[in-house]
């Protein structure tokens, strides 16, 4: 049985954007869509009686949220296989559990109860840091969210950790019929001499090393997607800042992160953390199992 694309909804504007994005993504990839809303009312209140007792307001709200989301998804893509459910769990725990049986997971950039001024809701951040499958946080400018840029960008980290993210990005570019820009950054340590020739040689060596990593990571993965045009870009500077420029002209930014066995809590590095808060386009975090 094919694993579904899972999207978490809570009725907020951010989750509705995520739902629309997930519907389009499921259609692109030919996947069924599973719409999930978490509500703790049943855990604490118990099942509502059918014999005249007034139903809890939270139960009514949960049914409204999931029912509206399911209807919205079916109207957007009538041919799509859609399953919608309410789960009696905390939102983070529910979505992390869903990630174990999902092809990918989608969340909005903020939800109900998020403090005004925060750039990313705590649920989205926690899920991106703990999920077993790729997680896309739908955020950014409307033209990027709607896929009007015609480009996917992947940040290429170390060779042994970047393969999963690159393959995911290639699959996305193929499904969208667009170009993939693979970006690798490099930084030259401050030299202890003022001799320009030495500085130039050192910088050139670091730039060439970055290019070599790009070539190594892309060589195997690209053979699986020969129809995707890949543009290699090497930039000097810290990756958590330099990737935001290409992301501004992209429909999706793909980043890899390493999941370490036995490690509890968030497992997001500085690059992913910065992108999830500041990217102009949706961000996909793809786990690599250490």
N, C-alpha and C positions, 0 to 999 in steps of 0.2 A: 504494500500500500504506500502511495506517495505521501511524503510528509507535507503538511500544510505550511503556508505562510501564516504566521500568527500576528495579530495586531491587538494591542491593548487600548481600550476606550474608557473614558470616564464622563463623557458628555461635554467636556470643555472644548473651546475652539481649537486648541492645539491637538487634541485627540481626533477631532473631526478632520483636520488637515492630514493627520497620520492615517486615518481610515481611508480617505480618498487616495492617498499615495499608495497605500497597501493594496487597494483594489486594482489600481493600474499596474502595480508590480506583479500581482498574482496573474493577471491577464497576460502580461508580457512573458512570464516564465511558465505559464501553463500549470499553475499550482492551485489547489483548493485554498480557500481563505477561511481561517478560524478567527472569529471575533470574540474577544474575552473582556468581560467586565468583572472586576473584583469587588465584592461587597461582604462586609463582616456581620451584617445584620442577622443572618441565619445562625451563625456560630454562637452569638450571644443571646438572641431572642428565642431561638428554636423555630421549627417549622410553624408557619401561620396556620391556625385552625380554620377549617372550612365551615364551622358551625356558628356563624353570626358574630364572631369576635372581629373587632376592627383590625385590619391588616396594618403592620408597621409602615410608617412613612418611608423608611429606608428600603423596604421591600418594593414598594410602589415605584420609588425612584430608580432602583436597580433594573426593574422590568422595563421602565420607560427608556432608560439609557441603552440597554441592549436591544430592545425592540426597534428603537429609532435608528440605531447603528446598522442593524441587519437590513432594515428597509432602505436606508441610504445606499448601502453596498449593492443591494439587488437592483436598485434603480440605476446606479452608475454603470453596472455591468450585468445585464440580465442573464447572460450565458454563464456567468461565473458560479462555481459551486461554493456556497457560503454556509458555514455553520456558526452559530452564535450561542454563547453560554455565559451564565453568571457563576462565578466560583466563590465560595465562602472563605476567602483568604485575604491576607494583606496583599496589596498590589505588587510589591516587589517579589515576595515569595511566590505568588501565583505565576507571574511572568517568568521568573527563573525556572520554576518547575515546568512551565509550558515549553521553555527553550530546549528541554531534553528530548522532546519529540516534535521538533519543528525544523523546517528547512531554513527558516530565518524568522526574525521577530522585528516588529515595527512599533515604535512608540512616538508620541508627540514630544515636543521640546519642553512643554510645561503642562500642568494639569490643574485641577481644582485645589484651592488652598495654597497655591504657591505664592510666596511673599513677593509683592511687587518689587521689581528691581533685580531679582535673581535672574540669571541668564539661562539657567537650565533647571528643570524640576528635579527633585531628589530621586524620584522614582526612575526617571529615564537614566540618570547618571548611575544609579545603583545597578539597574538591569544591564546596562552596557558593560559595567565592570564585572559582572558575575555570570552572565548567560553562557550556556554551552554552545549556542549557535550564533551566527552573525546577527548583529543588532543594528538596525538603522534608526537613528533619531531624526525625525523630520523637522527641520528648522531652516531658517534662512529667508532669503528674499523670494517673493512669489514667482518670479521668472525662473529661478533655480529650482524651486519646489515643483513647478509645473513642467520641468524638463525642456525648457526653451533654449538652453545653451548648446546642446548637441555635443557634450563632452563629459566623460568620466575621468576623474583624477585619482590616482593611487599613490600614496606615499610609500616609498620603498625603504624599509629599514635594513637590518642585517640580513644577509643572504639566507641563513638557516631559519629565519623567522618570517620572511616576507612572502614565501611561496603561496600560502593560503590566501593572503590578501590579494596578491596579484591575480591568481586564478579567479577569485570572486569578482574582481574588477573587470577582467576580460569577459567573463560571462555576462556581466551587466552591460558592458559596451556592445557585445554581440546582440543581446536582447533588444537594446535600444537602437541598434543600427548606427552607432556613433563611434567617434575616435576615443582612444584611451591615451591619456597623458600620464606617463610614469615619471615620478619626481624623486630624485635622490639629492639630499643636501650634503654639504661638506663644510668643514671649518678648519682653517689653518691656525695652528697655535702661534702665539705671539713670539717672534724670533728674538734671540738674545743679541742680535747684531743689526746694524742699520744698513748693511750691504744689500742693495736692491736686487742684485742678481741672485743672491741666496734666497731672498724672500720669494722671488718669482719662481725659482726652481722648486721650492717647497710647496708653494701654492699649486703649481702645475702637477706635482706628484699627488697631492690630495685630490685634485679634480679628476685626474686619471683613475685613481683608485675608486672614486665614486662611480665613474662611468663603467668601470669593470664590474662592480657589484650589480649595476643595472643590467648589463649584458648577461651576467651569469643567471640572475633571477628570471629574466625574461626569456632566455633561450629555450628552456624546456616548456614553460607554460604557454608561450606564444605558438608553439607548434600545434597545440590543441585548438587554437582559434586563429587559423590562417587568414580568415576574412576580416579580422579586426585590425585597423590601422593603429599602430602604436607609435607615439612620439615620445622620445626620451628627453628629459630635461634635468640638467644638473645645476643646482643653485648653491651659492655660497651663503652660509648663514645658519642660524639655529632652526631646526626643522619645525618646531612648534609655531614659529612666526612665518617662515618662508612658505609653508603650505597654504596659508590663508589667501595668498595672492592668486594662485591657480584655482583655488576653490571658488573664488568670486566669479569665475567664468565657467563653472561646472554645474552639472545636474546632480552629481553625487561625488563625495569624497570618500575614498575607501582607505582604511587604516588597519594595520594588524596590531594585535596585542597578544602577549604570551600568558596563557593560563598555567599556573604552577600548581602541581598536585599538593594538597594539604594546606594551601594558602587560603586563609579566610579574609573576607572583606573585599574592597575594591581592588581590581588589578589593572588599572588604567595608568599608563605613563603620562608624562607631561604633554606629549604631542596629542594624544587622544583627548586628554582632559581639556586642553586649550581649544581644539577643534570643536568639541561638543558644546563649548560655551560661546564661541566666536565665529564659527564658520558661516559663510553666506549661503551655503547649500546643505542639503541633507548629508549626514555623516553615517557611514557604515563601519562598525567596529567588528573586525573578523578575528575570532580567537585562534591562536596557534597553541596546540598542546605541547608543553615542554616535556 
